[in-house]
Amino acid sequence: MGPIKTVEERCRKCYSCVRNCPVKAIKVKENWAEVIHERCIGCGKCVKVCSQQAKIITGCIGETQRMLDGPEQVVAVLGCSFPAFFHDIRPGQLVTGLKRLGFCEVHEGASGVELLHDTYRRQVDAPMEFPLISTHCPTIVDLIERHYPHLLKNLMQTVSPMVAIGRFIKTRKGKNTRVIYISSCIAGKFEIEADPVSDSVDTVLTYRELNQMFRERSIDLYRLPDAAFDGRPPQRGRLFAVSGGPFQSFGIQDDFFNPDFLATEGEENAMEIIRDLASGRITPRLVDIRFCNGGCVGGPGKNNRLTTFSKRTLIHKYYQNKDIPYATAAHYRDEQSLPQFTRKFTNKYHRLEPPSGQSIQQILQSTNKFVERDELNCGACGYSTCREHAVAVYQGLAENDMCLPYSLKRLEEDHVNLAQKYELAQRALEQEYGDTEIVGRDARTLEVLNLIGQVGPTPTTVLIRGESGTGKELTARAIHQRSQRADKPLVALNCTTLTDSLLESELFGHKKGSFTGAISDKKGLFEAASGGTIFLDEIGDITPKLQAELLRVLDNGEIKPVGGTSPIKVDVRLIAATNKNLELGVKEGWFREDLFYRLNVFTITMPPLRSRLESIKEMVHLFLGRASKRVNKTIVGIDDRAIKAMLQYPWPGNIRELQNIIERAAVLTQDSIIRLENLPVVFSELILQNPGGATPASENNFRTQRDKHLNQVEKSLIKRYLQETGGNVSLAARKAGIPRRTFYRLLTRYDIQGENFRVKIPE
């Protein structure tokens, strides 16, 4: 496990880490992008560029505190770059702060640089067959071990200054002494995991982590007195952290006209010189490479306010300061033999399976790259070329969606498809719930229409009551269409179709992980309908728990998702419907009284079909038109015997039953007319029982007789307009002063064919 990990919940797959990783050690998974530790070189670029803070450095504060609380002595070693990061306090104050944390000694890491002076000189001065690469930057060492193993022979067989000072301290104070190195280097955490480094430094703490420890212990460094450093006082080793510092520290002088010694820094320069060395294009004696810009001062620090140049200046000023307090202990002053500073390196190269040419071609084609000119090489995916990206997809490091042109093309296609589906849905809704949402001219239907017209423009909560199949949802849609929210969504839900827990999640949403199967956050219907209307059918079936949640929505306009901690404001008009006696529910205790009064603000009671028999003919003609389109048949009418049977039927299923029976009959009919034989057997039995077709008493009243005469007049007028226009329906509609769609509907109602009125030209 490496020092960099991914917080999966924060990662949004922006691919910033992929684009910035110099060795592409990022694997894109289904919901996040994780670090591949076998390939990672610890440069920390992914941590730096992650705006979501999904990539974090594994903390060592807890481990450090356990050591400080333990029986062993713990020594702190400050990296060479510390003057650039703790520039606003005196070195002596920092030493005092560390000792108050519990460290028994505080050393400068620059002493480790000077411990390596003779070792470096011997290797540089010895005859060599190939260029040497310095080994004090852990990122460069990891880069070679994991990605350029053929350069392992070029690495100097020398430990880093961090390891050198750690071994020195443990040989003088004993192996049980704990050494904690404090620096800006993330890759140092990698280095101490490698063998045989683990015998020198126990853990690496970053400057940020040290600063956090000071805050947690309420240690104000600015108020502390000065204390002296322990160990050996360094000289030129203090310049090691900045560009050119290693050559100064090891006494290496370069000839401008004969560049045997090269020094470079920064990601781009480091990668270039590694490639040049790997290909043999350059052959210097020694190459000093540091991955961070500006040398070791370029790593993550206590803050990011200072530039690389200002940090270099601080290092130089610290080197020139002669007043730094030191109190070297006796066991560090004597001239005992130094420990071994040699190191072996390991081939950690992890070979990935190379794809075949055919596999690459298939991946390219899956992202709409069929010919060479389709490969834009835009770099948005993080790879230099489209083919490199295709290789990464094959090896499981990347995915097709990382290709920006491909994703944009898919978004455009999805937009077009959604727009087409939206238009089709709008047309279907217009056909289903158009001008004839609620048909019928009986008194009870007209009363319902009047109530809809009154309550529609208001924000009032509406309770629609009535038997199943009486058109409660149609009424809710009519109210919504007449409201000021008509341009916002209408969301409908039947409360009897879901269990209690699923209904709560459906209405109010849920947070990821709130229950088994909740793999992501989900918006509830109340949040989705915000600004519009929500229609809850069969509200009498919800449990007391959901009744309480619903009451809170009505009272406060707030919902709380399942598993959520903070409420969400919503602006929703509620329309509810039920076929139950809610007053009885309040009396028996299965429905909350306070919720009943919040719902029962404005009530519309839908009449059953058996009390609206005057409107059956109109409904039948409406449903005939819909059934004709649905079953793809031309059906022009229904015979009188079928209508008479329908007028005698009690209709327990109400309008829904009527619509289903008409559609069934439309399927069964062999011609363009629905006959009694096409209806269920019960209708034929009704005719046999009452051959005369008893007319309901309601058909003898004044309103019914008036409607019959009006229909005769209306039919005569339609025929007259068609005769005057020679059967031209559009012209007849204009002449009548009514919409053509309405004129066609009248033709269907009275079974009139426009073709019968066309003027025939004699042959």
N, C-alpha and C positions, 0 to 999 in steps of 0.2 A: 504494500500500500504506500503510495507516494504522498508527498506533503500537500498536494493540491487535490481537493475533492469537489464534487458538484452537489449543490443543494437542489435536489430535483424539483421541489415545489416552486422554486424561484425561476428556474430556467424556462425561457419562452422560445427557444430555438431561433434566435436572431442570426446565428452563424457568425457572430463577430469573433468568437474564439477560434473558429475554423479558419477564417480569413487571416487572422493574425498569428496563428501558431506557425513558427518557422519550419517545423518538421511534421506538421499535420498529425499530431498525436491526439486528435480528438475524434471520437466515434459518435456519430449522430444516431441516437436511438429514437424510439417512437415518440417520446414526450420530452426528451431532454438530450443534451450533448455532454458526454462524459469524457474524462481524461483517460487515455490508454497509458497506464503507468510503465508498460514495457518500452514505450517509445518516447515518453516524456523526458525532457532534458532539464526541467526545473527552472526555466527562464522566467516564469511568472507573467508572460505576456497575456495569457488568457485571464488571469486575475485582474490585471490592470485595465483591460478593455471591456470587461463585463459590467455593463451599466446596471444589471439587475442584481449584482452581487451574488450570483449563483455559483461562481467559482471562488472558493475561499482557500486560504492556507491552513493546513491542519495546525491547530494551536498547540504550543508546548508549555503554556503557563501552568497548567495543572501538574505536569510532570516536574517542572522546575520547583513548584511549591512543595511537592512531596519530598524532593531531595533536600530542600532547605529545612523541612520539618524532621528529616531523618537524622540518624546518629553521625553520619559521615560529614567531614568538612567539605564545603562547596566553594569552589573558586570561580570567579567571574573573569572572563577575558573579553575586553572591548575591542571590536574589530578596528582596523586601521582607519575606517571612514567615520568613526564616531564624532570627530570634531565638526563634520559638515551637517550632522543631524541634531546634535545637542549643542548648537552654536550659541544659544542664548543663555547658557549657564557656564560657570567655570568648571574645568575638569575635576578639581578637588571637590566641588559640590556633588558632582555625579558619583564620585567614589564614595562619599559619605552616604548618599542615597542608596547605593548598592549594598553597603555594609549594614544599613538599617533594614534592608530586606532580609538579611541573614547570611550574606556572603562573608566568608572569613578573609579572603584576599581578592584584590582587583588588579588585573594585569592589563597591559596594552598588547593587542595582537601584533603590533609592529615589531615586538621583540621576536616573534616567530619568524618574521622575514629575515632578520639578521642572523638567526640561528641557521638558516639555510644558505647563507652567503658562500661558505666554502664548498658546500655540496654542489651548488650551481656552477661555481667557477670551475671545479674539476670536470664536470660534464661538458661545459662549453669549451674548455681548452683542450679536451681530449680529441684525437682524430675521430671523424664521424663519416659514415657512409651516406647519410640522408639527413634532411633538416630536422632539428629538434623543435618540439612544441611545448611551451611552458604548461605546467599542470596546476597552477594555483587558482584557476577559474573552474569551479565544479561543473558549470554548464558546458564548457568546452570539452571537458573530459567525458561527460555523459554523451555529448554530441558525437564524439569519435567512437566511444564504446558501443553506442546503440545504432549509429547510422553510417559511420565510416570506419569499420573495423580494420580495413587494410592500412589505416594510419596509426594503429596501436603501437607499431614499432617506433614511430616518430615521437611518441610521448616521452618526456624526461622521466626517468624512474625515480621521481622525487615527490614527496608528499607536499601538500599545501602548507602555507604558514599557519593556518588554523590547526592542522594536525600536529605540526612541529611544536607549537607552544603547548599543546595539550600533552604530548608525550614528555616534554621537558618538565612540566609541572608534576606529572605523576611519577617520574623517576626521582624527583627531589622530595616530594611530600608523601609518596606512597601510592600504590595502585588503588587503594580504597578511596582516595580523594576523588570527589566529583568535579568535573570541569564543564562549565557552561559557557559556550561561545556566543557572543552577542554581536550581531552585524546586520547589514542590510541585505544579505544574500539568502534568497529562498533556496537556491540549489545546495547551499551548505547542509540543509536538512537531508538532501539526497546523499551527500558525501559521507555523513556519519553512519549511514546504513550499510555502506560498502565495507567489506573486509579487506585489509586489516585495520581500517580506520577506527572501528568501534572501540579500540583499546586506548584511545586518546581523548576524545571529546564525547561527553555523555548526551548532550542535547544542544541544539542551536536555537537561540531566541532572537527574534527580529527586534529592531528598535521600537516598532509599534507595540509589540507584546510587552516589552520592558516598560514603555510609557504607560500601558494599561495597568501593569502591576503597581506602579507608583500611584496611579489614581485610586486603585482599589484599596491601597493601604494608607491613603490620604497623606502621602509624603510630598511636601512642597519643596522641590529642589532649590528654588530661589531663596529660601530662608535658611538653608543649611550652611554650616561652616565647611571649610576645606579640610580634606583628608589626603594623605599621601598615597600614591600608587605603591603596589608591592611588586616584587620581581625585578628584572633587569631593565634599566631605562634605555629605550631605543634611541637611535639617531636618525640616519637616513631611511630607516625602515618606516618612519612616519610619512614618507612621501609615496609609499607603495600604492595607496588607494587611488591616485590620480593617473592620468595618461602619462606614460613614460616613466612612472614611478618605479616599476620593477627594475628597469635598466639602471636607474640611479642607485637603487638600494643594493644591487649586486655588483656594482662597479663595472658595468658593461658600456663601452663607448663604441658608437657606430661611425663608420666612414661614409660620408654622404655619397661619394663616388663609387663606393663598393658596398652596397647594402647587404651585409652579411647578417645583420640583426634587424628584424622588422617588428614593429609594435603596432597593433591595431585594436580598435574597440568599436562596439556597436553591432547590432544584429546583422545589418547588410554587409558591412566590411568583414565581419567574422565569417559569415557564410561564403563570401567570395574567396577569401584567402584559403579556407578549408578546401574549397573546390579546386583552387589552383594547385594546392599542395597534393591533392589526390590525383590530379591529372599530370603532375610533374612539370607544370608550366613555370614554376619558380623553385629555386633551390638555395634558400638562405641557410646560414648555420643555425640560427635560433629565431623562432617566431613567438612573440608574446601576444596572446590573444585574450581579450576580455569581452564578454558578450554584452555587458551593459554599456550604454553611452557614458563617456567620461570616466570609465573605469569602475571601481567599486562604489563610487559615489552615486552611480546611476540606479542603484537598487531601490526597493520600496523603503521609505524612511518614515520618520515621525510625522512629517507633513510634506506637502508638495509645493510649498511656496517658493523655494529657492531653485535657481537654475543650475545647470551643470557647471557653468563658469564661476558662479558665486561660491559653489561648494569647493571648487578647486582652490579658490582664493583662501577659503577658510583653512584648508589643509596646509597650504603654504605658510599661513600665519601661525598655525599651531606648531609647525616644524621650527619656525624661527623663535618661538617663545622659549625663553631660558628659565622661566620661573615656575615650571611645572613641578609640584612637590613629589618627591620620591623617597621611600624608606625601604631599601632593598634588604630582605631578610638574609641571614647568614648562609642558609642552605642554598641560596641562589647566587651568592657572591663567589663561592669557592670554584676552583677550576676543575671540577670533576669531568669525566668523559661524558660526551653528549650521547643521547640515544640514537639509534639508527633512524635515518630519514628517507630510506628507500621505500619504493612502493611498486607493486605489480598491478597490471591492468587486465581486465577481463573482456572477452568478446561477448557483448550482450545484444548483438544484432538479432532482431526477430524478423525472420523472412516471411513475407506475406505471399500468398499464392498469386503468381502472375496470370492475368487473363489471356485467353486466346484472341486473335484478331477478330474472329466471328463474334465472340462475347462483347468485345468493345463496340463492334458495329451495331449489335442489337441494343446495347445501352444507349448509344448515340441516337439511334432511330427512335427509341422510346421517348426521347426528349426533343423530337422534331428536327434532328440533324441528319439529313439524308445524303447531302453532298458536302464537299469541303467548305463551300461558301456559307453554309448554315452554321458553321462553328465560329461563333463570334469572339470567343476567348475574352469575354468582358471581365473576368476575374471576380464577379460578384459572388460566386460560390466559394471563393477562397483558394481556388486552384488556378495555376497559370494558364492552362489550356483546357478546352472541353474534353480532350482525350485523357488528361490527368484526372479530371473529375470522374470520367467514366471508369477509369481504373480503380479509383477510390470507392465508387459505387459497387463495383464487382467485389472488392475486398471487404465490404461491409463498413467502410469508414464514413461514407457519405450516402445521400439519397437523391433521387431525381428532383425533388422539389427544391433543392438548393440552387438549381439552374434558374436564374432570374427571368430570362426571355421565355423559357418554357412555362414558368409559373404565371407570368403575365398573360401569355397566350391562353392558358387554361382559365384564368380569371375572366378574360374577355369572352371566351366561349360559355363559361358558366353564367355570365351576366346576360348574354343573349338568350340562353336556354331558360333562365329564370324569368326574363322579361316575356318570352313567348308563353311560358306556363302561366304567368300572372295574367296575361291578356286572355288566355283560354279560360282560366278560372273566373275572371271577371265576366266573360261572355256567358259562361255556364250559370253563374249566379244571377245574371240579368234575366236569363231564360227561366231559371227556377223561381226567382223571387223578384220578378219584374213588376210591371204595372198591376198584375193580378196576384199580389201576395196573399190577400185574404179575399176570397170571392164570396158572393152571396148578397141578396137584397132583402133577406128576412130581417125582421125588426131587431133580433138579438145580435146579428152580425153587424148591423148598422150601429148599434149601441157600442159594440167593441171598437169599431173603427173610430167612432167619435171620441172614446176614451183615449185611444192611441194618439189621436191628433192633439188632444189636450196635454197629455203627459210627456209626449215625445220631446218637445223643445226644452223641457225642464231637466235639472240634474237629479230629480227625485228617484229614490229607490222604488222599484216596482215589484210586486208579487203577483204572478200569474197563476191562477188556480183553474183546475178543470181535470176531466178524465184524460187518460192516456189517448193520444192520437187526435186530440181536438185542435191542434195547431198552436201549442204554446210557444214553440221555438219560432214559428213564423211570426207570431205576435211580437216576440222579443226583437227579431230582426226589423220589423216594421217600426218599433219604437226607436231602435238605434238609427235607422235611416232618417227619421224625422228629428233627430237630436242634433245638437251642435257638435257632437263627436262623430258625425257620420263619416268624416274623412280619416278617422282613426280606427284601429282594429276592433272587431267584435269577436271575442273568444268564447266558445261554448263548450261546456263540459257536463256530461251526465254523471251525477254523483253516485249512481248505483253500479257503475261499471268497474270501479276500482276498490281495492281494500283500503282500510283506514290509513295505513302507513303510506301506501302509494298515493292516495288521494291528497294527503298532506304535502308530500313532495311535489305532486303535480300542481297544486295550487300555490304553494309558497316557495318552491325550489329547495335545493339542498346544497351543502358544501361537500367538497371532495372528502371521502373517508368517513362521512357521517354515519353510514351504514354499509353493509355488505353489498357490493356492486356499484357504489357511488365512486366511480373512477375519476370524475371531474365535477367541477361546479356546474350547476344547472339552474337556469332561471325558471321561476314558477309562472303560472298563467297570469297571476295578478300583476307581476312585474312586466310580462310580455304585453299585457293589455293596457299598460299605463297610458293614460290620456284617452282611452277608449272605453269600451263596455265589456263586462264579463257576464255571461249568462250561465247560471248554475241550475240545471234541470234536476228535478226530484231532490230538492234541498231537504225535504223531510227525512231523508235516509242517512244523513251525516251523523256521526257520533257526537256525544257531548263535548269531547275534547276539541274536535274541529269546530263545533259551534262556538266555543269560547274564542278560538283563534279568529274565526270569521267576525265575531262581535268586535274584536280589537281593530280589525281592518275598517269596519264601519264607523267605529268611534274615533279612532286616531289616524286613519289613513296610513297605517304602518303594517308591514309584514316582517316576519322573522324566519329566514330559511332554516330548514332542518339542519342542525349542527352548527348554525350560525350564532354569533354572540351579539351582533349589533342589528337593530331594526333598519328596514329600508322603506323610505317614503314612496307611496304609490298614489296616483290620481285615477281612480277607476269608478265608473258608475256600475252599480250592481242591479241586475235583473234576475230574480229567482222564480222558479216554477215548482209546483208540487201538485200531486193528485191525492194527497193525504189531508186529513183534518188536523191542522196544526193546533187549533184550539183544544181538541181532545188530547193532543200530544203534550200541551202545556199542563193540562189537568192531570194527566197520567204520569208526567215527569220525564218523558223521553225527548221533549223539546224545550229549550230554554225560553222562559217567558220574556226576558229582556231582548233576546234575539228576535223573537216573534214580533215584538212591537217595533223593532228597528226595521224589520222587513215589511211589515204590514202598513207601510206609509200610504201606498196607493195600490189598490187591488183591482185586477181585471179578471173576471171569471169567464172562462171560455165555455160557451154552450155546447152540449153534446150534439152530434149529428142528427139524432132522432127528434130533436126539437127544432131542427133547421131544414126540414124536408122540402120546404119551398125552394131551397137553393141547390137541391141535388142535381137538377138538370144542368145548371150552370157549372157546377163542379165537374160533372161527368164530361162535358165538352172540353173543359180545361185539361183534365187528366187524359182525355183521348188524344189531344195534341201532343202532350208530353210522351205518352206511351207510343204513339206513332213514330216519333223520332228515336225513342229508345230501342224499339224492336225492329226499326227500319222497315216499316210497313206503311202504306197509305190507307188510313182509316178515316172515313168521312162522316160516320154517324153511328147511332145505336138505335135499335128498333123500339117501338113503343111498349111492347110486352116486357122487355128488359127494364125499361124505366118504371113501369107499373110495379114490377116485382121489387125493384129497389125502394119504391115508396112505401112498401109494406114491410120491409126488413127493419129490425130494431137497431142495427149497426152498433154492436157492443164495442167494436174496435174503432169506431168513429171515422174521421176523415182518412186516417192512415189505412184502415181496412178498405175503404172505398177505392183509394188510389191503387192498392195492391190488386184488388179484384179487377179493376179496369185493365191493368197491365197484363194480368193473367189472361183475361179475355182477348186482349189484342194479340197475344201469342197464339191462342187457339183458333181464332177466326180464320176462315178459308177465303174470305173476300174482304171488301172494304167496309163492311157493316158488322158491328157487334150485335149478336142475337142472344135471346134468352138461353139457348142451348150452350153458349160459350161461358155462361156464368156458373158458379157452383150449384149443386143439385138443390140446395135449400131454396133458391129463388124460384125454380120450377115448381117446387112443392107449394110455395106460397100462392102461385097463380092457380094451381089446381084447387087449393082450398078456397080461393076467392076469385073465381073466373071473371067476375065483373070488374075486378080491380077497384075495390072500394077506395074512394077518394078521401084522403084525410080531411078531418073537419076544418083544418086550417086553410084548405084550398077554397072554402066557400066564403071566406071573410072578404071584407071590402078591399083590403090591400092586394090580395091574390087576384080577385076579379079585375082590379084596375091594372095590375101588371100584365095580365093576359091581353087586355085590349091595347095596352101600350106596345107589347111585343108585336101584335098584328100590325099596328100602325108603323112601327119601326121596320118590320119586314117589307111592308109595301113601299116605304120610302127607299129602301135599299134597292129593291127591284126597279123602281122608277129611275134612279140615278144611273143604274147599269144600262137600262134601255136607252136613256138619253145619250150616253157616251159609247154605245155600241160594245159594251162589255169591257171597256178599258178601266180597270180597277183603280189605277193611280189617278186618272182624270176624274173618276166618280168620287173618290175620296176628297179631292180638292174641291169639287163642286159641292159636296156635302159639308165641307168645312171641318173635317175631322182627320186625325192622323191616319195614314195608310195602314199602319199596323192595327189600329182599332177597327178600321173598315174590314180588313181581312178577318179579324176575330168575329165580327158580326156575320160575315159570310159563312164562317164555320158554324156559328151558333144556329143559324137558320137553314143550314145545309143548302146554300145557294152557290151555284157554279157560274163564275163570270163568263165561261166559254159559251153558255147557253144564250147569251144576249149579244154575241158578236154578229155583225151583219154579214150574211153569206152572199158572196159574189156569184151570180149565175155563171155557169160554164159556157 
